[in-house]
């Protein structure tokens, strides 16, 4: 693949790239069916559904944030049903214990031995509902599972079945009975997705669907094996050196804004880590696949930059006082850094 600087487009010259594109088109059609099936239950929110799919395809965990009542839980439950995987919903509460998630050892009188009682973490899709309601000890119990795809119970280590994804929700406006997620755990989420209110037209359809019809059932489209195949193919999608340089420039700009003539020195306290670079590429590849391409273009990076970076930038108190959020900072950086 060669990048043409005259028109700013990629020119496919490699037969292998064309083969990757052909496979991507096949998967893109399947993903379009998934989106269509999801919208039987969810009105609107196509962009949000697409971002969740990007997270699943790139094998990354996702954090959904919105005010109550915007169908976060329904959206994730619907997605799990469509993907035909073992899924479980864990309602996070202040009295939840780590053993309630990962499991524990139980003494059996009959055998006079301790036996492992596995917790709900041993499912493919984990819906962690209102994750910020659980205390830090419980939240930290998820770290090993999210990062290493394994769980330790009383000294014994158990591998988690693939695919394994944590899809967590949190409400930003409630303070009583909530705990701030540790930065180490937040960084484990590939994407942080913000859900906004529906339009007036969409809300009319929501009212009609929820007041005049019974519960809608969605059809299973993909099995676990097919999800894993799609995730493995995602890593094969081509990302040119110019794309890698573009990503590292964006990330470096969050750490050294002065070098890029960005007036953000008193705004950003800590820039993004290398994990952000990795997920920018992984998520961009998934976005390329959804769009039927076997290669990444700069628009793929721009399309998922906010979701990858918004929870990885730590702003100063001065920024908060001026009501500057991470999305505004990301906009400034993307506008300043010239894309290839």
N, C-alpha and C positions, 0 to 999 in steps of 0.2 A: 504494500500500500504506500502510495506517495502523496504527500501533502502539496497541493498546488497553491502557491502563495499569491498568484495573480487573481484568482477568483475566490480564494478562501475556502475551497472545498477539497474533500478527499477524492482521489482518483483511484479506483480499484484496479490494480495491475496484477495482483497475485491470485492465482486460482484457489489457493487455500482460503483466502478471505471471502471469495464468492461462495465456497462451500459452507463457511460459517454463516454467511448471510442466508443461504437457503435453509439451513437448520433453524436459524432465528425466526424466519418467516413462519415455519411450521409451529414453533412454540408461541409466536405472537398470535397466531390464530386461536390456539388453545386458551391463551390468556384473555383474549377478547371474549371468548365464551364464558370464562370465569367472571369477568366484569359484568357481562350481560346477566348471568345467573344471580350475581350478588345484588343487582339492582331490582330484582324481583322483591327483595326484602328491604333494601335501603334506597330511599329516594334521594337522587342527586349524589353529591359527595364523590363524583367519579375520580377527581384528582386524589382524594384521600385514599380511596380504594386502590388506585394505581400505586401510590406510595407504599401501602402495606404490601402489595404484591412484589414491589421492588425489594423490600426488606426480606420477604420470604425467599425470593429467587436468589438473592445474594447471601442467604443463610445468616441473616443478622436479626437481632432482637429489635423490637419496636416499642416506643413509648408514645402513647396517645394522650394528649392533654386538651381538655375543653371543660366548659362549665357543665354542670349536670344536665342530663336530658337530651343530649345530642347523639344518642345511639352508639356510643363508643363500644359498649358491651355487646350490643346486638350485631354490630359490624364485624367484630372479631369472631363471635360465635358463628355467624353466617359463613365467614371465610373458612373456619375449621370444618364445618359441615360440607362445604363444597369440595374441600381438599380431601375428604374422607380419611381423616387421621384420628387417632385417639386424642381426645382433648378433655381438659378439665378446667373448671373455673374455681379459683381460690379467692375468697373474699378476705382481703387483708383488713385486720382489726387490731386495735391496740393490745389485746390480750393474746394475740397469736404467738406461738412458740416455734422455734426453728424445726423441732421434731414434727410439728404439724405439716411441714412442707417436705422435708427430706426423708422423714421416717425415723425409726428408732429400733432398739432391740427389746424384745418382750420375752420374759421367762415363761416357758411352757412346763407345767407340772408333769404332764404325761411323759415327756422325753427328758425332763430334768436338764434342759439346755435352753440357752438364749437363742431366739430366732429373729432374723431381720424382718421387720414390718416396714415395707417400703411406703413412702409417702406419695402424695399426688404429683410430685415433681417427675415421676416416672411415666410421663405421657409425652406425646409428640408436641402438641400445642398447649402451652400453659397460659391461661387468661388470668393474669394477676390484677384483679379488680381493686382499684383505689390503693395502689401499692404504697402510697405515701402515708397510709393510716397505720402501717405496722412499725414497730420500734426498730432501731438500727440493727439489733442482733438478728432479727428475722430477715431484714433486707440483706445483711451480709451473708446469710445462708444461701442466697441465690447466686452470689458472686462466682463460686467454684462451678456451679452448674452452667451459668451463662457463658463463662469464659473457657472452661476446660471441657465442657460437655460430660462431666462426671460428678459423682456425689460421694462424699465420705460419711459413713455412718459408723460411729464408734470404732474408728481405725480401719474399717473395711472400705475399699473403693469400688464403686459400681459405675460402669459406663452407661450413658444414657442412649436410648435408641434414636436413630436418625429417621426423619428430620426432627430436630429439637429446637423449638422457638418459644421465647417468652414474649408475650404480647401484653404489655402492661398499660393500665389506664390510671390517670390521676386528675383530680380537680384542682385548679389553681386558686380558687377563691376561698376555700375553706382552710382555716388555720387551727381551729379547736380540734384536738384529737389527731393532728397530723404531724408527721416528722419529715424534715427535709431529707431528700435522698442524698446519700454520700456521693461526692464527686467521682469516686472510683466506680461506683455502681452505675451512675448516669452514663459514664464513658463506655460502659459495656453495651449500651443500646446503639445499634447501628444508626437508627433514625429516631428523631423526635418530631412527631407530627402534631400540628395544631389544627383542631377542628373548629370551624367557624359556624355561625348560625346559617340556616338555610334561607334561600330567597323566599319572597312571599308566595310565588307560584309553587315552589317546592313544598312549602309548608301546607298549602291547600291540599296537595296530593297526599302529604303525610297524614293530615287529619282524615281525609277520605279513606285512606287505606286502613287506618287504625280504629275507625268508628263504624265502618260498613262491611268489612270482610273479616273472615276468620284468619287464624295464624297461617302465614304462607310458608310452605316447605320448599326448600331449595334442593336441587339434585346434586349428587356427588359427581364431580367431573374428573378429578385427579386422585390417584392413590399415592401412598408414601413412596413407592419405588419410582414413580414418575416425577415426583417432586425432587427426589435426590438426583435423578438424571438431569433435571433442569438446572439444579444447583451446580452440579459438576460441569455441565456445559458452559455455565456462566463464566467460569474461570478461563475458558478457552477463547472468549471473545477478545478481539484484538484491540489493544490500546497502544497507539503509536508513541514514540518518544516525545513528540511535541505535546501530546496530551499529558504525559507524566510531568514534563517541565511546567506546563500550565498549572497543574494541581499543586506541585511543590511551591510554585511562586505564590499561589493563593494562600497556602498554609504559612509560608514564610512571612507573608505580609501581615498575618495576625500576630506574629512574634516580633517582627521588626518593622513596624509601620513607617518609621521615619525614612527608611531606605527606599520606600516607594512613594515618598512625598504625601503620606497619608497623615492627617492631623488626628491621630487616634492614640497618641502616646498616653494621654491622661484618661483614656476611655477603656482600653483593654489592659487588664491587670495580668492575665495569663492567656497566651495564645493557644492554638490547637496543637495537639500532640501528633506524632506519626500515625497513631491509630486513625486520626481523621483523614490523613492522606490515603490510607489503605481503603477506608470505607467510601471515600469519594470515588475511587476507581471501581471498587466492587459494585457500588450502587449505580454508577454510570454505565457499567457493562449490562446490568439488569435492565436499565432504562433503554439501552440500545436494543436489547433482545425484545422487549415489549414493542418497540417500534420497528421490529423486523430487520435489524441490522446486525451484522457480525463484527462490527467495529464501532469504536467510540468516537464521537465528535464533541467539540466544545459545548454544544448546547446540552448534551447529556450531563455534563458537569454542572452547568448553570441551573439545570432543572432540579437537581437534588442537593445543591450546595446548602440551602437553608436548613433542610432536614438533617443533614450530616453535621453541620457546624453549630447550630443554634444552642445546643446543650454542651458544647465543648469549649466555648469561649467564656471566660470569667471576666466580667466587667468591673470597673472601679465603683466606689460609692459616688464619685462625681458623676459618672454616667447615669447611675440610678436616679440621682437627684435631678438631673436634666431630662429624665424620662427617655433616655436612649436605651433601646433594647438590642439584643444580639442580632435580630433580623435587620435593623437599620445599619449596624456595623457591617454585616455581610453584604448588604446592598452597596455600601460605599466601596468596599474592597473589589467587588465584582465590576463595578463601574470603572474603577481606576486601572485594574489589571487588564491589559490588552489580551484578548483571546486570540489563539492562532488561527 
